[in-house]
Amino acid sequence: MLNYINSEAKPPRVATIFTKPGCPFCAKAKVLLEANGISFEEITISNHGPSSKTLRAVAQADTVPQVFVEGEHIGGCDDLEVFLSK
């Protein structure tokens, strides 16, 4: 539909972010995504759902946040800042 209305318009970007409760870097990454108009799905790492083993399998990383934009693994909060500055 967007292409019909404006063939040059870019669809909004979407992201997935793996977080842990209370993580200040996770909070900062979410603010960065919101400030740049990127909607996101948040996956919370815990003992009762996706675990650190899941994170390691998906992102090859043990730390949070881990951000994916349009399926591309960006990395942590600092990596996200660099990605958004381009």
PDB file of N, CA, C and O in Angstrom:
ATOM      1  N   MET A   1       0.816  -1.182   0.000  1.00  0.00           N
ATOM      2  CA  MET A   1       0.000   0.000   0.000  1.00  0.00           C
ATOM      3  C   MET A   1       0.864   1.252   0.000  1.00  0.00           C
ATOM      4  O   MET A   1       0.592   2.204  -0.731  1.00  0.00           O
ATOM      5  N   LEU A   2       1.917   1.245   0.830  1.00  0.00           N
ATOM      6  CA  LEU A   2       2.807   2.401   0.893  1.00  0.00           C
ATOM      7  C   LEU A   2       3.408   2.693  -0.473  1.00  0.00           C
ATOM      8  O   LEU A   2       3.502   3.850  -0.883  1.00  0.00           O
ATOM      9  N   ASN A   3       3.809   1.652  -1.169  1.00  0.00           N
ATOM     10  CA  ASN A   3       4.396   1.821  -2.487  1.00  0.00           C
ATOM     11  C   ASN A   3       3.385   2.418  -3.466  1.00  0.00           C
ATOM     12  O   ASN A   3       3.767   3.183  -4.352  1.00  0.00           O
ATOM     13  N   TYR A   4       2.125   2.088  -3.322  1.00  0.00           N
ATOM     14  CA  TYR A   4       1.076   2.629  -4.182  1.00  0.00           C
ATOM     15  C   TYR A   4       0.879   4.125  -3.914  1.00  0.00           C
ATOM     16  O   TYR A   4       0.701   4.911  -4.845  1.00  0.00           O
ATOM     17  N   ILE A   5       0.912   4.502  -2.650  1.00  0.00           N
ATOM     18  CA  ILE A   5       0.705   5.902  -2.273  1.00  0.00           C
ATOM     19  C   ILE A   5       1.917   6.750  -2.647  1.00  0.00           C
ATOM     20  O   ILE A   5       1.779   7.843  -3.196  1.00  0.00           O
ATOM     21  N   ASN A   6       3.106   6.232  -2.341  1.00  0.00           N
ATOM     22  CA  ASN A   6       4.334   6.952  -2.629  1.00  0.00           C
ATOM     23  C   ASN A   6       5.416   5.936  -2.949  1.00  0.00           C
ATOM     24  O   ASN A   6       5.970   5.309  -2.047  1.00  0.00           O
ATOM     25  N   SER A   7       5.715   5.773  -4.211  1.00  0.00           N
ATOM     26  CA  SER A   7       6.658   4.737  -4.637  1.00  0.00           C
ATOM     27  C   SER A   7       8.075   4.981  -4.130  1.00  0.00           C
ATOM     28  O   SER A   7       8.894   4.062  -4.142  1.00  0.00           O
ATOM     29  N   GLU A   8       8.377   6.187  -3.688  1.00  0.00           N
ATOM     30  CA  GLU A   8       9.717   6.489  -3.194  1.00  0.00           C
ATOM     31  C   GLU A   8       9.814   6.427  -1.674  1.00  0.00           C
ATOM     32  O   GLU A   8      10.904   6.562  -1.118  1.00  0.00           O
ATOM     33  N   ALA A   9       8.696   6.225  -1.001  1.00  0.00           N
ATOM     34  CA  ALA A   9       8.701   6.165   0.463  1.00  0.00           C
ATOM     35  C   ALA A   9       9.359   4.870   0.942  1.00  0.00           C
ATOM     36  O   ALA A   9       9.198   3.807   0.343  1.00  0.00           O
ATOM     37  N   LYS A  10      10.096   4.996   2.028  1.00  0.00           N
ATOM     38  CA  LYS A  10      10.722   3.827   2.634  1.00  0.00           C
ATOM     39  C   LYS A  10       9.819   3.322   3.755  1.00  0.00           C
ATOM     40  O   LYS A  10       9.319   4.115   4.552  1.00  0.00           O
ATOM     41  N   PRO A  11       9.610   2.013   3.822  1.00  0.00           N
ATOM     42  CA  PRO A  11       8.788   1.477   4.919  1.00  0.00           C
ATOM     43  C   PRO A  11       9.501   1.694   6.248  1.00  0.00           C
ATOM     44  O   PRO A  11      10.731   1.745   6.288  1.00  0.00           O
ATOM     45  N   PRO A  12       8.750   1.820   7.331  1.00  0.00           N
ATOM     46  CA  PRO A  12       9.384   2.008   8.643  1.00  0.00           C
ATOM     47  C   PRO A  12      10.228   0.799   9.010  1.00  0.00           C
ATOM     48  O   PRO A  12       9.874  -0.343   8.716  1.00  0.00           O
ATOM     49  N   ARG A  13      11.348   1.076   9.656  1.00  0.00           N
ATOM     50  CA  ARG A  13      12.228  -0.011  10.090  1.00  0.00           C
ATOM     51  C   ARG A  13      11.689  -0.618  11.383  1.00  0.00           C
ATOM     52  O   ARG A  13      11.057   0.057  12.196  1.00  0.00           O
ATOM     53  N   VAL A  14      11.955  -1.899  11.546  1.00  0.00           N
ATOM     54  CA  VAL A  14      11.563  -2.600  12.760  1.00  0.00           C
ATOM     55  C   VAL A  14      12.791  -3.310  13.329  1.00  0.00           C
ATOM     56  O   VAL A  14      13.732  -3.641  12.606  1.00  0.00           O
ATOM     57  N   ALA A  15      12.756  -3.533  14.630  1.00  0.00           N
ATOM     58  CA  ALA A  15      13.897  -4.146  15.306  1.00  0.00           C
ATOM     59  C   ALA A  15      13.421  -5.168  16.322  1.00  0.00           C
ATOM     60  O   ALA A  15      12.261  -5.179  16.734  1.00  0.00           O
ATOM     61  N   THR A  16      14.344  -6.015  16.707  1.00  0.00           N
ATOM     62  CA  THR A  16      14.166  -6.929  17.831  1.00  0.00           C
ATOM     63  C   THR A  16      15.315  -6.656  18.785  1.00  0.00           C
ATOM     64  O   THR A  16      16.468  -6.542  18.368  1.00  0.00           O
ATOM     65  N   ILE A  17      14.996  -6.553  20.067  1.00  0.00           N
ATOM     66  CA  ILE A  17      16.029  -6.277  21.056  1.00  0.00           C
ATOM     67  C   ILE A  17      15.903  -7.279  22.205  1.00  0.00           C
ATOM     68  O   ILE A  17      14.832  -7.450  22.788  1.00  0.00           O
ATOM     69  N   PHE A  18      17.008  -7.927  22.510  1.00  0.00           N
ATOM     70  CA  PHE A  18      17.079  -8.842  23.650  1.00  0.00           C
ATOM     71  C   PHE A  18      17.551  -8.026  24.845  1.00  0.00           C
ATOM     72  O   PHE A  18      18.568  -7.336  24.766  1.00  0.00           O
ATOM     73  N   THR A  19      16.811  -8.101  25.960  1.00  0.00           N
ATOM     74  CA  THR A  19      17.119  -7.303  27.143  1.00  0.00           C
ATOM     75  C   THR A  19      17.040  -8.141  28.411  1.00  0.00           C
ATOM     76  O   THR A  19      16.562  -9.276  28.402  1.00  0.00           O
ATOM     77  N   LYS A  20      17.523  -7.550  29.507  1.00  0.00           N
ATOM     78  CA  LYS A  20      17.335  -8.098  30.851  1.00  0.00           C
ATOM     79  C   LYS A  20      16.763  -6.977  31.715  1.00  0.00           C
ATOM     80  O   LYS A  20      17.133  -5.816  31.546  1.00  0.00           O
ATOM     81  N   PRO A  21      15.868  -7.315  32.635  1.00  0.00           N
ATOM     82  CA  PRO A  21      15.302  -6.296  33.524  1.00  0.00           C
ATOM     83  C   PRO A  21      16.396  -5.572  34.308  1.00  0.00           C
ATOM     84  O   PRO A  21      17.340  -6.191  34.798  1.00  0.00           O
ATOM     85  N   GLY A  22      16.252  -4.252  34.417  1.00  0.00           N
ATOM     86  CA  GLY A  22      17.185  -3.450  35.196  1.00  0.00           C
ATOM     87  C   GLY A  22      18.477  -3.075  34.503  1.00  0.00           C
ATOM     88  O   GLY A  22      19.319  -2.403  35.098  1.00  0.00           O
ATOM     89  N   CYS A  23      18.654  -3.491  33.265  1.00  0.00           N
ATOM     90  CA  CYS A  23      19.888  -3.210  32.529  1.00  0.00           C
ATOM     91  C   CYS A  23      19.857  -1.774  31.993  1.00  0.00           C
ATOM     92  O   CYS A  23      18.999  -1.451  31.172  1.00  0.00           O
ATOM     93  N   PRO A  24      20.773  -0.909  32.439  1.00  0.00           N
ATOM     94  CA  PRO A  24      20.760   0.481  31.968  1.00  0.00           C
ATOM     95  C   PRO A  24      21.103   0.606  30.483  1.00  0.00           C
ATOM     96  O   PRO A  24      20.613   1.516  29.815  1.00  0.00           O
ATOM     97  N   PHE A  25      21.927  -0.281  29.965  1.00  0.00           N
ATOM     98  CA  PHE A  25      22.270  -0.231  28.548  1.00  0.00           C
ATOM     99  C   PHE A  25      21.085  -0.643  27.686  1.00  0.00           C
ATOM    100  O   PHE A  25      20.901  -0.135  26.580  1.00  0.00           O
ATOM    101  N   CYS A  26      20.284  -1.568  28.203  1.00  0.00           N
ATOM    102  CA  CYS A  26      19.058  -1.980  27.500  1.00  0.00           C
ATOM    103  C   CYS A  26      18.084  -0.805  27.429  1.00  0.00           C
ATOM    104  O   CYS A  26      17.485  -0.541  26.386  1.00  0.00           O
ATOM    105  N   ALA A  27      17.936  -0.108  28.552  1.00  0.00           N
ATOM    106  CA  ALA A  27      17.041   1.052  28.589  1.00  0.00           C
ATOM    107  C   ALA A  27      17.504   2.109  27.604  1.00  0.00           C
ATOM    108  O   ALA A  27      16.684   2.694  26.895  1.00  0.00           O
ATOM    109  N   LYS A  28      18.802   2.363  27.548  1.00  0.00           N
ATOM    110  CA  LYS A  28      19.343   3.359  26.621  1.00  0.00           C
ATOM    111  C   LYS A  28      19.109   2.938  25.174  1.00  0.00           C
ATOM    112  O   LYS A  28      18.748   3.769  24.340  1.00  0.00           O
ATOM    113  N   ALA A  29      19.309   1.666  24.868  1.00  0.00           N
ATOM    114  CA  ALA A  29      19.107   1.174  23.500  1.00  0.00           C
ATOM    115  C   ALA A  29      17.648   1.336  23.077  1.00  0.00           C
ATOM    116  O   ALA A  29      17.369   1.697  21.934  1.00  0.00           O
ATOM    117  N   LYS A  30      16.726   1.073  23.988  1.00  0.00           N
ATOM    118  CA  LYS A  30      15.302   1.238  23.664  1.00  0.00           C
ATOM    119  C   LYS A  30      14.976   2.701  23.395  1.00  0.00           C
ATOM    120  O   LYS A  30      14.202   3.005  22.487  1.00  0.00           O
ATOM    121  N   VAL A  31      15.558   3.607  24.173  1.00  0.00           N
ATOM    122  CA  VAL A  31      15.346   5.038  23.945  1.00  0.00           C
ATOM    123  C   VAL A  31      15.907   5.445  22.580  1.00  0.00           C
ATOM    124  O   VAL A  31      15.280   6.215  21.853  1.00  0.00           O
ATOM    125  N   LEU A  32      17.074   4.933  22.239  1.00  0.00           N
ATOM    126  CA  LEU A  32      17.672   5.239  20.935  1.00  0.00           C
ATOM    127  C   LEU A  32      16.784   4.767  19.788  1.00  0.00           C
ATOM    128  O   LEU A  32      16.590   5.485  18.808  1.00  0.00           O
ATOM    129  N   LEU A  33      16.253   3.566  19.916  1.00  0.00           N
ATOM    130  CA  LEU A  33      15.369   3.048  18.869  1.00  0.00           C
ATOM    131  C   LEU A  33      14.127   3.927  18.732  1.00  0.00           C
ATOM    132  O   LEU A  33      13.743   4.309  17.627  1.00  0.00           O
ATOM    133  N   GLU A  34      13.508   4.239  19.864  1.00  0.00           N
ATOM    134  CA  GLU A  34      12.300   5.071  19.840  1.00  0.00           C
ATOM    135  C   GLU A  34      12.587   6.451  19.259  1.00  0.00           C
ATOM    136  O   GLU A  34      11.798   6.968  18.468  1.00  0.00           O
ATOM    137  N   ALA A  35      13.710   7.049  19.645  1.00  0.00           N
ATOM    138  CA  ALA A  35      14.070   8.385  19.173  1.00  0.00           C
ATOM    139  C   ALA A  35      14.317   8.413  17.670  1.00  0.00           C
ATOM    140  O   ALA A  35      14.194   9.457  17.030  1.00  0.00           O
ATOM    141  N   ASN A  36      14.665   7.260  17.114  1.00  0.00           N
ATOM    142  CA  ASN A  36      14.926   7.181  15.680  1.00  0.00           C
ATOM    143  C   ASN A  36      13.757   6.587  14.905  1.00  0.00           C
ATOM    144  O   ASN A  36      13.890   6.224  13.737  1.00  0.00           O
ATOM    145  N   GLY A  37      12.616   6.495  15.572  1.00  0.00           N
ATOM    146  CA  GLY A  37      11.402   6.037  14.899  1.00  0.00           C
ATOM    147  C   GLY A  37      11.416   4.577  14.501  1.00  0.00           C
ATOM    148  O   GLY A  37      10.736   4.182  13.554  1.00  0.00           O
ATOM    149  N   ILE A  38      12.179   3.777  15.212  1.00  0.00           N
ATOM    150  CA  ILE A  38      12.261   2.344  14.907  1.00  0.00           C
ATOM    151  C   ILE A  38      11.428   1.595  15.940  1.00  0.00           C
ATOM    152  O   ILE A  38      11.759   1.577  17.126  1.00  0.00           O
ATOM    153  N   SER A  39      10.348   0.978  15.477  1.00  0.00           N
ATOM    154  CA  SER A  39       9.541   0.186  16.402  1.00  0.00           C
ATOM    155  C   SER A  39      10.272  -1.131  16.668  1.00  0.00           C
ATOM    156  O   SER A  39      11.034  -1.615  15.831  1.00  0.00           O
ATOM    157  N   PHE A  40      10.026  -1.694  17.840  1.00  0.00           N
ATOM    158  CA  PHE A  40      10.778  -2.898  18.187  1.00  0.00           C
ATOM    159  C   PHE A  40       9.951  -3.869  19.004  1.00  0.00           C
ATOM    160  O   PHE A  40       8.996  -3.512  19.693  1.00  0.00           O
ATOM    161  N   GLU A  41      10.372  -5.117  18.889  1.00  0.00           N
ATOM    162  CA  GLU A  41       9.871  -6.206  19.716  1.00  0.00           C
ATOM    163  C   GLU A  41      10.954  -6.447  20.764  1.00  0.00           C
ATOM    164  O   GLU A  41      12.131  -6.579  20.429  1.00  0.00           O
ATOM    165  N   GLU A  42      10.556  -6.504  22.020  1.00  0.00           N
ATOM    166  CA  GLU A  42      11.508  -6.750  23.099  1.00  0.00           C
ATOM    167  C   GLU A  42      11.384  -8.185  23.567  1.00  0.00           C
ATOM    168  O   GLU A  42      10.289  -8.663  23.864  1.00  0.00           O
ATOM    169  N   ILE A  43      12.514  -8.867  23.629  1.00  0.00           N
ATOM    170  CA  ILE A  43      12.566 -10.231  24.150  1.00  0.00           C
ATOM    171  C   ILE A  43      13.392 -10.187  25.426  1.00  0.00           C
ATOM    172  O   ILE A  43      14.585  -9.885  25.399  1.00  0.00           O
ATOM    173  N   THR A  44      12.743 -10.493  26.545  1.00  0.00           N
ATOM    174  CA  THR A  44      13.400 -10.424  27.848  1.00  0.00           C
ATOM    175  C   THR A  44      14.041 -11.765  28.176  1.00  0.00           C
ATOM    176  O   THR A  44      13.384 -12.807  28.160  1.00  0.00           O
ATOM    177  N   ILE A  45      15.331 -11.719  28.472  1.00  0.00           N
ATOM    178  CA  ILE A  45      16.084 -12.915  28.852  1.00  0.00           C
ATOM    179  C   ILE A  45      15.795 -13.204  30.329  1.00  0.00           C
ATOM    180  O   ILE A  45      15.944 -12.331  31.185  1.00  0.00           O
ATOM    181  N   SER A  46      15.385 -14.434  30.609  1.00  0.00           N
ATOM    182  CA  SER A  46      15.059 -14.797  31.992  1.00  0.00           C
ATOM    183  C   SER A  46      15.209 -16.298  32.182  1.00  0.00           C
ATOM    184  O   SER A  46      15.615 -17.012  31.266  1.00  0.00           O
ATOM    185  N   ASN A  47      14.883 -16.761  33.362  1.00  0.00           N
ATOM    186  CA  ASN A  47      14.907 -18.193  33.650  1.00  0.00           C
ATOM    187  C   ASN A  47      13.607 -18.873  33.240  1.00  0.00           C
ATOM    188  O   ASN A  47      13.520 -20.101  33.249  1.00  0.00           O
ATOM    189  N   HIS A  48      12.586 -18.078  32.877  1.00  0.00           N
ATOM    190  CA  HIS A  48      11.266 -18.632  32.585  1.00  0.00           C
ATOM    191  C   HIS A  48      10.858 -18.469  31.129  1.00  0.00           C
ATOM    192  O   HIS A  48       9.694 -18.690  30.798  1.00  0.00           O
ATOM    193  N   GLY A  49      11.752 -18.099  30.274  1.00  0.00           N
ATOM    194  CA  GLY A  49      11.457 -17.905  28.851  1.00  0.00           C
ATOM    195  C   GLY A  49      12.765 -18.038  28.101  1.00  0.00           C
ATOM    196  O   GLY A  49      13.583 -18.901  28.418  1.00  0.00           O
ATOM    197  N   PRO A  50      12.965 -17.190  27.111  1.00  0.00           N
ATOM    198  CA  PRO A  50      14.267 -17.213  26.431  1.00  0.00           C
ATOM    199  C   PRO A  50      15.382 -16.991  27.453  1.00  0.00           C
ATOM    200  O   PRO A  50      15.288 -16.115  28.313  1.00  0.00           O
ATOM    201  N   SER A  51      16.419 -17.785  27.346  1.00  0.00           N
ATOM    202  CA  SER A  51      17.505 -17.744  28.322  1.00  0.00           C
ATOM    203  C   SER A  51      18.785 -17.211  27.681  1.00  0.00           C
ATOM    204  O   SER A  51      18.808 -16.866  26.499  1.00  0.00           O
ATOM    205  N   SER A  52      19.842 -17.152  28.481  1.00  0.00           N
ATOM    206  CA  SER A  52      21.130 -16.712  27.951  1.00  0.00           C
ATOM    207  C   SER A  52      21.642 -17.693  26.893  1.00  0.00           C
ATOM    208  O   SER A  52      22.404 -17.306  26.007  1.00  0.00           O
ATOM    209  N   LYS A  53      21.230 -18.952  26.984  1.00  0.00           N
ATOM    210  CA  LYS A  53      21.606 -19.927  25.945  1.00  0.00           C
ATOM    211  C   LYS A  53      20.934 -19.581  24.625  1.00  0.00           C
ATOM    212  O   LYS A  53      21.536 -19.725  23.561  1.00  0.00           O
ATOM    213  N   THR A  54      19.687 -19.124  24.692  1.00  0.00           N
ATOM    214  CA  THR A  54      18.971 -18.690  23.488  1.00  0.00           C
ATOM    215  C   THR A  54      19.686 -17.495  22.883  1.00  0.00           C
ATOM    216  O   THR A  54      19.905 -17.444  21.673  1.00  0.00           O
ATOM    217  N   LEU A  55      20.050 -16.536  23.721  1.00  0.00           N
ATOM    218  CA  LEU A  55      20.745 -15.340  23.245  1.00  0.00           C
ATOM    219  C   LEU A  55      22.053 -15.717  22.564  1.00  0.00           C
ATOM    220  O   LEU A  55      22.364 -15.208  21.488  1.00  0.00           O
ATOM    221  N   ARG A  56      22.802 -16.586  23.174  1.00  0.00           N
ATOM    222  CA  ARG A  56      24.075 -17.031  22.604  1.00  0.00           C
ATOM    223  C   ARG A  56      23.862 -17.719  21.254  1.00  0.00           C
ATOM    224  O   ARG A  56      24.647 -17.525  20.326  1.00  0.00           O
ATOM    225  N   ALA A  57      22.811 -18.516  21.145  1.00  0.00           N
ATOM    226  CA  ALA A  57      22.526 -19.218  19.892  1.00  0.00           C
ATOM    227  C   ALA A  57      22.117 -18.257  18.782  1.00  0.00           C
ATOM    228  O   ALA A  57      22.475 -18.453  17.621  1.00  0.00           O
ATOM    229  N   VAL A  58      21.373 -17.230  19.139  1.00  0.00           N
ATOM    230  CA  VAL A  58      20.853 -16.298  18.133  1.00  0.00           C
ATOM    231  C   VAL A  58      21.867 -15.213  17.777  1.00  0.00           C
ATOM    232  O   VAL A  58      22.058 -14.899  16.602  1.00  0.00           O
ATOM    233  N   ALA A  59      22.514 -14.643  18.788  1.00  0.00           N
ATOM    234  CA  ALA A  59      23.367 -13.477  18.558  1.00  0.00           C
ATOM    235  C   ALA A  59      24.859 -13.762  18.719  1.00  0.00           C
ATOM    236  O   ALA A  59      25.681 -12.870  18.511  1.00  0.00           O
ATOM    237  N   GLN A  60      25.214 -14.986  19.083  1.00  0.00           N
ATOM    238  CA  GLN A  60      26.605 -15.326  19.372  1.00  0.00           C
ATOM    239  C   GLN A  60      27.207 -14.345  20.385  1.00  0.00           C
ATOM    240  O   GLN A  60      28.369 -13.954  20.275  1.00  0.00           O
ATOM    241  N   ALA A  61      26.396 -13.959  21.367  1.00  0.00           N
ATOM    242  CA  ALA A  61      26.825 -13.020  22.407  1.00  0.00           C
ATOM    243  C   ALA A  61      26.182 -13.397  23.731  1.00  0.00           C
ATOM    244  O   ALA A  61      25.119 -14.016  23.773  1.00  0.00           O
ATOM    245  N   ASP A  62      26.847 -13.012  24.806  1.00  0.00           N
ATOM    246  CA  ASP A  62      26.337 -13.294  26.149  1.00  0.00           C
ATOM    247  C   ASP A  62      25.817 -12.040  26.839  1.00  0.00           C
ATOM    248  O   ASP A  62      25.213 -12.132  27.909  1.00  0.00           O
ATOM    249  N   THR A  63      26.036 -10.891  26.255  1.00  0.00           N
ATOM    250  CA  THR A  63      25.672  -9.638  26.903  1.00  0.00           C
ATOM    251  C   THR A  63      24.410  -9.047  26.288  1.00  0.00           C
ATOM    252  O   THR A  63      24.059  -9.321  25.140  1.00  0.00           O
ATOM    253  N   VAL A  64      23.745  -8.229  27.092  1.00  0.00           N
ATOM    254  CA  VAL A  64      22.563  -7.515  26.603  1.00  0.00           C
ATOM    255  C   VAL A  64      22.838  -6.027  26.692  1.00  0.00           C
ATOM    256  O   VAL A  64      23.653  -5.599  27.509  1.00  0.00           O
ATOM    257  N   PRO A  65      22.185  -5.246  25.882  1.00  0.00           N
ATOM    258  CA  PRO A  65      21.209  -5.649  24.881  1.00  0.00           C
ATOM    259  C   PRO A  65      21.903  -6.222  23.653  1.00  0.00           C
ATOM    260  O   PRO A  65      23.089  -5.989  23.419  1.00  0.00           O
ATOM    261  N   GLN A  66      21.138  -6.971  22.885  1.00  0.00           N
ATOM    262  CA  GLN A  66      21.550  -7.382  21.548  1.00  0.00           C
ATOM    263  C   GLN A  66      20.423  -6.934  20.629  1.00  0.00           C
ATOM    264  O   GLN A  66      19.264  -7.302  20.819  1.00  0.00           O
ATOM    265  N   VAL A  67      20.779  -6.141  19.637  1.00  0.00           N
ATOM    266  CA  VAL A  67      19.798  -5.506  18.770  1.00  0.00           C
ATOM    267  C   VAL A  67      19.921  -6.033  17.349  1.00  0.00           C
ATOM    268  O   VAL A  67      21.019  -6.186  16.814  1.00  0.00           O
ATOM    269  N   PHE A  68      18.771  -6.304  16.755  1.00  0.00           N
ATOM    270  CA  PHE A  68      18.675  -6.679  15.354  1.00  0.00           C
ATOM    271  C   PHE A  68      17.751  -5.673  14.683  1.00  0.00           C
ATOM    272  O   PHE A  68      16.647  -5.435  15.172  1.00  0.00           O
ATOM    273  N   VAL A  69      18.178  -5.079  13.578  1.00  0.00           N
ATOM    274  CA  VAL A  69      17.332  -4.166  12.815  1.00  0.00           C
ATOM    275  C   VAL A  69      17.118  -4.784  11.441  1.00  0.00           C
ATOM    276  O   VAL A  69      18.068  -5.059  10.708  1.00  0.00           O
ATOM    277  N   GLU A  70      15.845  -4.994  11.109  1.00  0.00           N
ATOM    278  CA  GLU A  70      15.484  -5.640   9.837  1.00  0.00           C
ATOM    279  C   GLU A  70      16.243  -6.953   9.649  1.00  0.00           C
ATOM    280  O   GLU A  70      16.641  -7.293   8.535  1.00  0.00           O
ATOM    281  N   GLY A  71      16.439  -7.686  10.747  1.00  0.00           N
ATOM    282  CA  GLY A  71      17.102  -8.987  10.686  1.00  0.00           C
ATOM    283  C   GLY A  71      18.618  -8.925  10.735  1.00  0.00           C
ATOM    284  O   GLY A  71      19.270  -9.962  10.855  1.00  0.00           O
ATOM    285  N   GLU A  72      19.197  -7.731  10.644  1.00  0.00           N
ATOM    286  CA  GLU A  72      20.652  -7.576  10.686  1.00  0.00           C
ATOM    287  C   GLU A  72      21.098  -7.419  12.137  1.00  0.00           C
ATOM    288  O   GLU A  72      20.595  -6.557  12.857  1.00  0.00           O
ATOM    289  N   HIS A  73      22.039  -8.251  12.562  1.00  0.00           N
ATOM    290  CA  HIS A  73      22.550  -8.155  13.932  1.00  0.00           C
ATOM    291  C   HIS A  73      23.417  -6.909  14.038  1.00  0.00           C
ATOM    292  O   HIS A  73      24.442  -6.797  13.364  1.00  0.00           O
ATOM    293  N   ILE A  74      23.006  -5.985  14.877  1.00  0.00           N
ATOM    294  CA  ILE A  74      23.743  -4.740  15.074  1.00  0.00           C
ATOM    295  C   ILE A  74      24.733  -4.884  16.219  1.00  0.00           C
ATOM    296  O   ILE A  74      25.874  -4.437  16.112  1.00  0.00           O
ATOM    297  N   GLY A  75      24.307  -5.505  17.314  1.00  0.00           N
ATOM    298  CA  GLY A  75      25.166  -5.688  18.479  1.00  0.00           C
ATOM    299  C   GLY A  75      24.556  -5.033  19.694  1.00  0.00           C
ATOM    300  O   GLY A  75      23.336  -5.001  19.856  1.00  0.00           O
ATOM    301  N   GLY A  76      25.429  -4.505  20.558  1.00  0.00           N
ATOM    302  CA  GLY A  76      24.989  -3.895  21.806  1.00  0.00           C
ATOM    303  C   GLY A  76      24.648  -2.419  21.655  1.00  0.00           C
ATOM    304  O   GLY A  76      24.494  -1.912  20.544  1.00  0.00           O
ATOM    305  N   CYS A  77      24.535  -1.748  22.780  1.00  0.00           N
ATOM    306  CA  CYS A  77      24.119  -0.345  22.815  1.00  0.00           C
ATOM    307  C   CYS A  77      25.099   0.557  22.069  1.00  0.00           C
ATOM    308  O   CYS A  77      24.678   1.399  21.276  1.00  0.00           O
ATOM    309  N   ASP A  78      26.396   0.393  22.311  1.00  0.00           N
ATOM    310  CA  ASP A  78      27.388   1.215  21.613  1.00  0.00           C
ATOM    311  C   ASP A  78      27.345   0.969  20.114  1.00  0.00           C
ATOM    312  O   ASP A  78      27.467   1.906  19.324  1.00  0.00           O
ATOM    313  N   ASP A  79      27.172  -0.289  19.720  1.00  0.00           N
ATOM    314  CA  ASP A  79      27.079  -0.630  18.293  1.00  0.00           C
ATOM    315  C   ASP A  79      25.836   0.010  17.669  1.00  0.00           C
ATOM    316  O   ASP A  79      25.867   0.463  16.525  1.00  0.00           O
ATOM    317  N   LEU A  80      24.757   0.041  18.426  1.00  0.00           N
ATOM    318  CA  LEU A  80      23.527   0.663  17.938  1.00  0.00           C
ATOM    319  C   LEU A  80      23.739   2.153  17.713  1.00  0.00           C
ATOM    320  O   LEU A  80      23.283   2.692  16.704  1.00  0.00           O
ATOM    321  N   GLU A  81      24.421   2.828  18.631  1.00  0.00           N
ATOM    322  CA  GLU A  81      24.712   4.249  18.459  1.00  0.00           C
ATOM    323  C   GLU A  81      25.486   4.502  17.167  1.00  0.00           C
ATOM    324  O   GLU A  81      25.178   5.443  16.436  1.00  0.00           O
ATOM    325  N   VAL A  82      26.471   3.684  16.885  1.00  0.00           N
ATOM    326  CA  VAL A  82      27.260   3.819  15.658  1.00  0.00           C
ATOM    327  C   VAL A  82      26.377   3.577  14.447  1.00  0.00           C
ATOM    328  O   VAL A  82      26.425   4.339  13.481  1.00  0.00           O
ATOM    329  N   PHE A  83      25.575   2.529  14.490  1.00  0.00           N
ATOM    330  CA  PHE A  83      24.664   2.194  13.378  1.00  0.00           C
ATOM    331  C   PHE A  83      23.711   3.353  13.089  1.00  0.00           C
ATOM    332  O   PHE A  83      23.481   3.690  11.928  1.00  0.00           O
ATOM    333  N   LEU A  84      23.165   3.953  14.121  1.00  0.00           N
ATOM    334  CA  LEU A  84      22.198   5.033  13.925  1.00  0.00           C
ATOM    335  C   LEU A  84      22.846   6.332  13.474  1.00  0.00           C
ATOM    336  O   LEU A  84      22.166   7.200  12.927  1.00  0.00           O
ATOM    337  N   SER A  85      24.142   6.480  13.691  1.00  0.00           N
ATOM    338  CA  SER A  85      24.827   7.708  13.293  1.00  0.00           C
ATOM    339  C   SER A  85      25.196   7.722  11.814  1.00  0.00           C
ATOM    340  O   SER A  85      25.637   8.750  11.300  1.00  0.00           O
ATOM    341  N   LYS A  86      25.025   6.623  11.139  1.00  0.00           N
ATOM    342  CA  LYS A  86      25.374   6.531   9.702  1.00  0.00           C
ATOM    343  C   LYS A  86      24.312   7.156   8.849  1.00  0.00           C
ATOM    344  O   LYS A  86      24.435   7.171   7.624  1.00  0.00           O
TER     345      LYS A  86
END
